[in-house]
Amino acid sequence: MRELLLRPGASVKEYVTENRSRLVKPIIFIIVTSLIYTLIAHLFHVEKVSSNIGTNISSTELAISNWIHSHYGYANIIMGFFIACWLRIFFRKHDVNFFEILILLCFVMGVGMLFIAVPVLIYGLTGFNLNTLFGVIIFVYLAWAIGQFFDQKSKLSYVKAGVAYILGFSTFSMCAWLLGLGYDAFIKYLH
């Protein structure tokens, strides 16, 4: 954990290229950290502190949103595919394949899940909502960790990492919304 907090990009790069025994398996890591978050959220009954779901959405969109919020580990893995696609586009000149990018994302998004657990814990204990502050902290950490993985000396690397993360998250959200919309249109067409 210390390595993933202090030098995330470098430690994941070492994991990918040299020593795969130093860190836990990436998929297991993101699922365990998501489980920790879920347990904290359920313990304090704060399952949806970070989500503001509108009232003008269909039952299918609501079901998809609820699934995402109840299965953060799996949702993060799926979202990782979208982010990895954007990272692959932005960092195409680097000698890193798609699966190595997914490994990176499993580790840094897993740490992000632990960061998300902190404001949920604080909210559950005190009632203070620190989601916005921790949202910024998480975004900065993710952009820094991803940028460090690709080129820690280039400031542009961190900017591209942040933009790729935002685009990946947005693409994932758009696809989830389109899935709900498409399903509702298909059911309406059948009737």
C-alpha positions as CSV (number, residue, x, y, z in Angstrom):
1,M,0.0,0.0,0.0
2,R,2.8,2.4,0.9
3,E,4.3,2.0,-2.6
4,L,0.9,2.5,-4.3
5,L,0.5,5.7,-2.3
6,L,4.0,7.2,-2.6
7,R,5.1,6.1,-6.1
8,P,2.1,4.4,-7.7
9,G,3.2,4.6,-11.4
10,A,6.7,3.5,-10.7
11,S,5.7,0.6,-8.5
12,V,3.1,-0.7,-11.0
13,K,5.6,-0.3,-13.8
14,E,8.1,-2.5,-11.8
15,Y,5.2,-5.0,-11.2
16,V,4.5,-5.2,-14.9
17,T,8.1,-5.4,-16.1
18,E,10.1,-7.0,-13.4
19,N,8.6,-8.5,-10.2
20,R,5.0,-9.6,-10.2
21,S,5.3,-11.1,-6.7
22,R,5.7,-7.7,-4.9
23,L,2.1,-6.7,-5.2
24,V,-1.2,-8.5,-4.8
25,K,-3.0,-9.5,-8.1
26,P,-4.6,-6.4,-9.6
27,I,-8.2,-7.8,-10.1
28,I,-8.2,-9.1,-6.5
29,F,-6.9,-5.8,-5.3
30,I,-9.7,-3.7,-6.9
31,I,-12.4,-6.2,-5.7
32,V,-11.1,-6.3,-2.1
33,T,-10.7,-2.5,-1.9
34,S,-14.2,-2.1,-3.4
35,L,-15.5,-4.6,-0.8
36,I,-13.9,-2.6,2.0
37,Y,-15.7,0.5,0.6
38,T,-19.0,-1.4,0.4
39,L,-18.7,-2.7,3.9
40,I,-18.1,0.8,5.3
41,A,-21.0,2.2,3.3
42,H,-23.3,-0.5,4.4
43,L,-22.1,-0.3,8.1
44,F,-23.1,3.4,8.2
45,H,-26.1,3.1,5.8
46,V,-24.5,5.6,3.4
47,E,-24.7,3.6,0.2
48,K,-25.5,6.6,-2.0
49,V,-23.8,9.6,-0.4
50,S,-21.8,10.2,-3.6
51,S,-24.6,9.8,-6.1
52,N,-27.3,12.3,-6.9
53,I,-29.8,10.4,-9.1
54,G,-32.4,12.5,-10.8
55,T,-36.1,11.8,-10.7
56,N,-36.6,11.9,-14.4
57,I,-35.0,8.6,-15.3
58,S,-36.5,5.4,-16.3
59,S,-36.7,2.3,-14.1
60,T,-34.1,0.6,-16.3
61,E,-31.7,3.5,-15.9
62,L,-32.3,3.5,-12.2
63,A,-31.7,-0.3,-12.0
64,I,-28.4,0.2,-14.0
65,S,-27.4,3.0,-11.7
66,N,-28.2,1.0,-8.6
67,W,-26.2,-2.0,-9.9
68,I,-23.2,0.3,-10.5
69,H,-23.5,1.8,-7.0
70,S,-23.9,-1.7,-5.4
71,H,-21.1,-3.4,-7.3
72,Y,-18.3,-0.8,-7.4
73,G,-15.6,-3.5,-7.9
74,Y,-17.1,-4.8,-11.0
75,A,-18.2,-1.4,-12.2
76,N,-14.6,-0.1,-11.8
77,I,-13.3,-3.0,-13.8
78,I,-15.8,-2.3,-16.6
79,M,-15.0,1.5,-16.4
80,G,-11.3,0.6,-16.5
81,F,-11.8,-0.8,-20.0
82,F,-13.1,2.6,-21.2
83,I,-10.4,4.5,-19.4
84,A,-7.8,2.1,-20.8
85,C,-9.0,2.8,-24.4
86,W,-8.6,6.5,-23.9
87,L,-5.2,6.1,-22.3
88,R,-4.1,3.9,-25.2
89,I,-5.1,6.7,-27.6
90,F,-3.4,9.4,-25.6
91,F,-0.2,7.4,-24.9
92,R,0.0,5.4,-28.1
93,K,3.7,6.3,-28.6
94,H,4.6,4.5,-25.3
95,D,5.5,0.8,-25.3
96,V,2.7,-0.2,-23.0
97,N,0.0,-2.7,-24.1
98,F,-3.7,-2.6,-23.2
99,F,-3.5,-5.2,-20.5
100,E,-0.6,-3.4,-18.8
101,I,-2.8,-0.3,-18.7
102,L,-5.7,-2.4,-17.2
103,I,-3.3,-3.6,-14.5
104,L,-2.3,0.0,-13.7
105,L,-5.9,1.0,-13.5
106,C,-6.9,-1.9,-11.2
107,F,-4.2,-0.8,-8.7
108,V,-4.8,3.0,-8.8
109,M,-8.6,2.7,-8.9
110,G,-8.4,0.3,-6.0
111,V,-6.5,2.9,-4.0
112,G,-9.2,5.4,-5.2
113,M,-11.8,3.1,-3.6
114,L,-10.0,3.3,-0.3
115,F,-9.9,7.1,-0.6
116,I,-13.7,7.1,-1.3
117,A,-14.2,5.1,1.9
118,V,-12.7,7.9,4.0
119,P,-15.5,10.5,3.4
120,V,-18.1,7.8,3.8
121,L,-16.6,6.8,7.1
122,I,-16.4,10.5,8.2
123,Y,-20.0,11.1,7.0
124,G,-21.2,8.0,8.9
125,L,-19.5,9.0,12.1
126,T,-20.0,12.8,12.1
127,G,-22.5,13.7,9.4
128,F,-20.0,16.0,7.6
129,N,-20.1,15.5,3.8
130,L,-16.6,15.7,2.4
131,N,-17.4,14.0,-1.0
132,T,-16.4,17.1,-3.1
133,L,-13.0,17.5,-1.3
134,F,-12.2,13.8,-1.6
135,G,-13.5,13.7,-5.2
136,V,-10.8,16.3,-6.1
137,I,-8.2,14.4,-4.0
138,I,-9.0,11.1,-5.8
139,F,-8.9,12.7,-9.3
140,V,-5.5,14.3,-8.5
141,Y,-4.2,11.0,-7.2
142,L,-5.4,9.1,-10.3
143,A,-4.0,11.6,-12.8
144,W,-0.7,11.7,-10.9
145,A,-0.5,7.9,-10.6
146,I,-1.4,7.3,-14.3
147,G,0.9,10.1,-15.5
148,Q,3.8,8.8,-13.4
149,F,3.4,5.4,-15.0
150,F,3.8,6.7,-18.5
151,D,6.3,9.6,-18.1
152,Q,6.9,11.0,-14.6
153,K,9.1,13.8,-16.0
154,S,6.5,15.3,-18.4
155,K,3.8,17.6,-17.0
156,L,1.8,16.9,-20.2
157,S,1.7,13.2,-19.1
158,Y,-0.3,14.1,-16.0
159,V,-2.7,16.3,-18.0
160,K,-3.3,13.6,-20.6
161,A,-3.9,11.1,-17.8
162,G,-6.5,13.3,-16.2
163,V,-8.3,14.0,-19.5
164,A,-8.2,10.3,-20.4
165,Y,-9.7,9.4,-17.0
166,I,-12.5,12.0,-17.4
167,L,-13.3,10.8,-21.0
168,G,-13.2,7.2,-19.8
169,F,-15.6,7.9,-17.0
170,S,-17.8,9.9,-19.2
171,T,-17.9,7.2,-21.9
172,F,-18.7,4.6,-19.3
173,S,-21.5,6.7,-18.0
174,M,-22.8,7.4,-21.5
175,C,-22.8,3.7,-22.4
176,A,-24.7,2.9,-19.2
177,W,-27.3,5.5,-20.0
178,L,-27.6,4.4,-23.6
179,L,-27.9,0.8,-22.4
180,G,-30.9,1.8,-20.3
181,L,-32.4,3.9,-23.0
182,G,-31.9,1.2,-25.6
183,Y,-33.5,-1.5,-23.4
184,D,-36.5,0.7,-22.6
185,A,-36.9,1.5,-26.4
186,F,-36.7,-2.2,-27.2
187,I,-39.3,-3.2,-24.6
188,K,-41.6,-0.4,-25.8
189,Y,-41.2,-1.6,-29.4
190,L,-42.1,-5.2,-28.3
191,H,-45.4,-3.9,-26.8
